[in-house]
Amino acid sequence: MEDTSIPTYGITIEPKDLKILMQDVWKDDHVPSRLVVENIPYEIGLSYRGDHTRKFRKKSYSIDFRSYKEEFAAREIHLNAEYRDPSLIRNKLSFDFFESIGSIAPISKHVLLELNGETKGIYLELESVDEFFLQKRGLPSGPIYYATINHANFSLLTPKEKPKSSLLSGYYQKIGSDKDNQDLERFIIKINTTNREEFGEAIKKDMNIDNYLLWLCGAVCTQNYDGFIHNYSIFRNEETGLYQMIPWDYDATWGRNWNGDIMEFDAVPIEGYNTLTARLLDVLEIRQQYRRMMAEVLETKFTVKAIEPMVANLHKQLNPYISLDPYKKQTIALFNSEPELILRFIEQRNSYLRKHLKDLE
């Protein structure tokens, strides 16, 4: 019989350290704490994580083991509160979907978190995108960046069309050097200044096109509205010299936005958006490749038939724990209605995207 239970993560933190943590939610400095999983203790550093989510009552956390831990296959993990997602499954469902279409994505699983003996609710444990992420997938090392705010739009301008103070605005360098920063700046300049006739061949020297288009299929299907200008990681494969995209923070998907409100199925066009995507799809060969990839995904992977079992399994797994979550126990009826909403979104979104495949001809 399949075990559908989720593990309990118990964190203990001294009052003085908890006070330091709570004094400034925007600080990334870790405070000493202890994590216990299956009766095994781990000395950790603990901090809040996220952007606007740090203002929420249910906080998200970063856990630093300070050294590689075989049990977690990581040195660092993230615990996401999924506060605005009434289903609590959209992030994981997205990453599982990305993997199903052949795109790399962080490993994730749900856990029940306790802090100093008090139940904090259901969290999503997320794999950190770092050197161990690459090693686990047999990928060469290389610089890694998180796109943390909406300036990471591959443009010379901000979304409000003002000149950026830095071309690296919106990016946090997880791994890399000053030279890697310069290379990323040159890449962004190249995207914006290469003439139309030469762009198709020029971009292939810097970007893994297959990877980007798979990522684009995932972002467009799940309709992560702001995932085109942040909420992704990008790394440069040191063997090929090519940049690759990795999805990150996909809770505002499958028919809801970042506030947890309903987002209509046609909010994001089939072309997606951002400067790099626009320039890539301006190249006939690349646009046709994207059309073929999207058509196959819509036929085989982004369907109610393919995704319904994933939704059902995740919902069933969390159902016994939803009443234990102090931030969700008042909205159990909403939680129970979410699978139907997600599946209806898939049906409507699939139909919408199929109709607009012609826009890519």
C-alpha positions in Angstrom: 0.0 0.0 0.0 1.4 3.4 -1.0 2.4 5.7 1.8 0.6 9.0 1.2 1.6 10.6 4.5 3.8 13.7 4.7 6.7 14.1 7.1 6.8 16.4 10.1 9.6 18.9 10.3 10.2 20.2 13.8 12.2 23.4 14.3 13.3 24.7 17.7 14.8 28.1 18.1 15.9 29.9 21.3 13.7 32.9 22.3 16.6 35.4 21.8 17.3 34.1 18.3 13.6 34.1 17.4 13.4 37.7 18.5 16.3 38.5 16.2 14.6 36.7 13.4 11.3 38.5 13.9 12.9 42.0 14.3 13.5 42.5 10.6 11.7 40.1 8.2 13.8 41.5 5.3 17.1 40.3 6.7 18.6 37.2 5.0 21.0 36.5 7.9 20.4 33.0 9.3 20.0 32.5 13.0 21.0 29.2 14.8 18.2 26.7 15.1 17.6 22.9 15.2 15.6 20.8 12.8 14.3 17.4 13.7 13.1 15.0 11.1 12.2 11.4 12.0 13.9 11.8 15.3 17.2 12.9 13.7 18.4 16.4 14.8 20.2 18.8 12.5 21.9 22.0 13.5 20.8 24.6 11.0 20.7 28.3 10.2 17.1 29.7 9.7 15.9 32.8 7.9 12.8 34.1 6.3 12.7 34.0 2.5 10.7 35.4 -0.4 9.9 38.9 -1.7 6.4 40.3 -0.8 5.6 37.0 0.9 7.6 38.0 3.9 4.7 40.3 4.9 2.3 37.4 5.2 1.3 35.9 8.5 2.5 32.5 7.4 6.2 33.0 6.7 8.4 31.0 4.3 11.8 29.9 5.4 15.3 29.2 4.2 17.2 26.4 5.9 21.0 26.3 5.7 22.6 23.0 6.9 26.0 24.7 6.5 27.3 21.6 4.9 26.0 19.0 2.4 23.5 16.6 4.0 23.1 13.2 2.3 19.7 12.7 3.8 18.4 15.8 2.0 20.9 15.6 -0.9 21.4 19.3 -0.3 23.2 21.9 1.7 20.2 24.2 1.6 16.4 23.8 1.3 13.5 26.2 1.2 10.2 25.8 3.0 7.4 27.7 1.1 4.3 28.6 3.0 2.1 28.7 -0.2 0.0 31.1 1.8 -2.1 32.6 -1.0 -2.7 29.3 -2.8 -5.9 27.8 -1.4 -5.0 24.4 -2.9 -1.4 24.4 -1.6 -0.5 22.3 -4.6 0.1 24.7 -7.5 3.8 25.1 -7.0 4.5 21.4 -6.9 2.0 20.6 -9.6 3.8 23.1 -11.8 7.3 21.6 -11.2 5.9 18.1 -11.8 4.4 19.3 -15.1 7.6 20.9 -16.2 9.4 17.6 -15.6 6.7 15.7 -17.5 7.4 17.8 -20.6 11.2 17.3 -20.4 12.2 20.5 -18.7 14.4 20.6 -15.6 12.7 21.8 -12.4 13.3 21.8 -8.6 12.4 18.7 -6.7 9.6 19.4 -4.1 7.5 17.7 -1.5 5.0 18.7 1.1 5.8 18.6 4.8 4.0 19.6 8.1 6.0 22.2 9.9 6.2 22.7 13.7 8.1 25.7 15.2 8.9 25.4 19.0 6.1 22.8 19.3 3.5 24.9 17.6 2.0 23.6 14.3 2.6 26.2 11.5 0.9 24.2 8.8 1.6 22.5 5.5 4.7 23.7 3.7 6.4 22.9 0.4 10.0 21.8 0.7 11.9 23.1 -2.4 15.2 22.1 -3.7 17.7 24.9 -3.9 19.0 25.7 -7.4 22.7 25.5 -6.7 25.8 23.4 -7.5 24.2 20.3 -6.0 21.1 20.9 -8.2 23.3 20.7 -11.3 25.3 17.7 -10.0 22.2 15.6 -9.4 21.2 16.1 -13.0 24.6 15.4 -14.4 25.0 19.0 -15.6 28.3 20.8 -15.6 29.0 23.5 -13.1 28.4 27.2 -14.0 27.1 30.5 -12.7 23.6 30.5 -11.3 21.2 33.5 -10.9 17.8 33.9 -9.3 15.5 36.3 -11.1 14.0 37.9 -7.9 12.1 41.0 -9.2 10.4 42.0 -12.4 13.5 43.8 -13.8 14.8 40.4 -15.0 13.0 40.9 -18.3 16.1 40.5 -20.6 15.7 44.2 -21.6 17.7 47.4 -21.2 14.6 49.0 -19.7 12.4 48.3 -16.7 8.8 47.1 -17.2 7.9 50.7 -16.8 10.2 51.5 -19.8 12.8 53.4 -17.8 16.5 52.8 -18.2 17.8 50.3 -15.7 20.3 51.4 -13.1 22.1 48.1 -13.8 21.6 45.4 -16.4 21.8 43.0 -13.5 18.9 44.6 -11.7 16.4 41.9 -10.7 19.1 39.2 -10.5 20.7 37.6 -7.4 23.9 35.8 -8.1 23.8 32.4 -6.3 27.0 31.1 -7.7 29.6 32.9 -9.9 32.2 35.6 -10.2 32.4 39.2 -11.4 33.3 37.9 -14.8 30.1 35.9 -14.9 28.2 39.1 -14.1 29.9 40.8 -17.0 29.0 37.8 -19.3 25.4 38.1 -18.3 25.4 41.9 -19.0 26.9 41.2 -22.4 24.2 38.6 -23.1 21.5 41.1 -22.2 23.1 43.7 -24.4 23.4 41.2 -27.3 19.7 40.3 -27.0 18.8 44.0 -27.4 21.3 45.2 -30.0 21.8 42.4 -32.5 20.1 43.2 -35.8 17.1 41.2 -36.9 18.8 39.4 -39.7 21.6 38.0 -37.5 19.8 37.4 -34.3 18.7 33.8 -35.0 22.2 32.5 -35.5 23.8 34.8 -32.9 21.5 33.7 -30.1 22.3 30.0 -30.6 25.8 30.8 -29.5 24.6 31.9 -26.0 21.2 30.3 -25.3 20.1 26.6 -25.2 17.1 27.1 -27.5 15.5 23.8 -26.9 15.6 24.4 -23.1 14.2 27.9 -23.4 11.3 26.8 -25.6 10.4 24.0 -23.2 10.5 26.4 -20.3 8.3 28.8 -22.4 5.8 26.0 -23.0 5.6 25.3 -19.3 5.3 29.0 -18.3 2.6 29.6 -20.9 0.5 26.5 -20.2 0.5 27.0 -16.4 0.0 30.8 -17.0 2.6 32.1 -14.5 1.8 35.7 -15.4 4.9 37.2 -13.9 7.2 34.2 -14.5 8.5 35.7 -17.7 10.2 38.7 -16.0 11.1 37.0 -12.7 10.4 33.7 -10.8 13.0 31.8 -12.7 16.6 30.8 -12.3 19.2 31.0 -15.1 22.5 29.2 -15.3 25.3 29.0 -17.8 26.6 25.6 -18.7 30.4 25.9 -18.6 30.9 23.1 -21.1 28.6 24.5 -23.8 28.7 28.1 -22.8 24.9 28.2 -23.2 22.4 29.7 -20.8 19.5 27.5 -19.5 16.3 28.4 -17.8 14.9 26.8 -14.6 11.3 27.6 -13.3 11.0 28.9 -9.8 8.1 30.0 -7.6 5.0 28.8 -9.5 2.3 29.1 -6.9 0.5 31.8 -8.9 -0.6 29.4 -11.7 -3.4 27.1 -12.8 -6.1 29.7 -12.8 -5.1 31.9 -9.8 -2.8 34.9 -9.5 -0.2 36.0 -6.8 -3.1 37.3 -4.6 -4.9 34.0 -4.8 -7.7 35.5 -7.0 -9.1 33.9 -10.0 -7.1 34.6 -13.2 -9.0 33.9 -16.4 -7.6 31.3 -18.8 -6.7 33.8 -21.5 -4.6 36.2 -19.4 -1.3 35.3 -21.0 -1.0 35.0 -24.8 0.6 31.9 -26.5 3.7 34.0 -27.2 4.3 34.8 -23.6 6.3 37.9 -23.1 9.7 39.5 -22.3 12.3 40.8 -24.7 14.1 37.6 -25.2 10.9 35.6 -26.0 9.8 38.3 -28.5 13.1 38.3 -30.3 13.3 34.5 -30.4 9.7 34.1 -31.8 10.6 36.7 -34.4 12.9 34.1 -35.9 10.8 31.9 -38.2 12.7 28.7 -37.6 12.5 29.1 -33.8 8.9 30.2 -33.9 8.0 27.0 -35.9 10.0 24.9 -33.4 8.0 26.4 -30.5 4.7 25.8 -32.4 5.6 22.1 -32.8 6.6 21.7 -29.2 3.6 23.5 -27.9 1.2 21.5 -30.1 2.7 18.2 -28.8 2.5 19.4 -25.1 -1.2 20.4 -25.7 -1.9 17.0 -27.2 -0.1 14.8 -24.7 0.8 16.5 -21.4 -1.3 19.6 -20.8 -4.6 17.8 -20.7 -7.1 17.0 -18.1 -6.5 13.3 -18.7 -2.8 13.6 -18.0 -2.9 16.0 -15.1 -6.0 14.9 -13.2 -4.2 12.0 -11.5 -1.5 14.3 -10.4 -4.0 16.8 -8.9 -6.0 14.0 -7.3 -3.0 12.4 -5.7 -1.6 15.7 -4.3 -5.0 16.7 -3.0 -5.6 13.3 -1.4 -2.1 13.5 0.3 -2.8 16.9 1.9 -6.4 16.3 2.9 -5.7 14.7 6.3 -3.5 17.6 7.2 -5.4 20.7 6.0 -7.3 20.9 9.4 -4.0 21.1 11.2 -2.9 24.2 9.3 -3.9 27.2 11.4 -4.0 29.4 8.3 -6.1 27.1 6.1 -8.4 25.2 8.5 -11.1 27.9 8.0 -11.1 27.4 4.3 -11.4 23.6 3.9 -14.4 23.9 1.6 -12.3 26.1 -0.7 -9.4 23.6 -0.5 -11.8 20.8 -1.5 -13.2 22.8 -4.5 -9.7 23.6 -5.9 -9.1 20.4 -8.0 -12.3 21.1 -10.0 -11.1 24.7 -10.6 -7.7 23.6 -11.7 -9.0 21.0 -14.1 -11.5 23.4 -15.6 -8.6 25.9 -16.1 -6.6 23.2 -17.9 -9.6 22.4 -20.2 -10.2 26.1 -21.0 -6.5 27.0 -21.3 -5.8 24.1 -23.6 -8.6 25.0 -25.9 -7.5 28.7 -25.9 -3.9 27.8 -26.8 -4.9 25.3 -29.5 -6.9 28.1 -31.2 -3.9 30.4 -31.1 -1.4 27.9 -32.5 -2.1 29.6 -35.8 -0.6 32.8 -34.4 2.8 31.1 -34.5 2.6 30.2 -38.2 
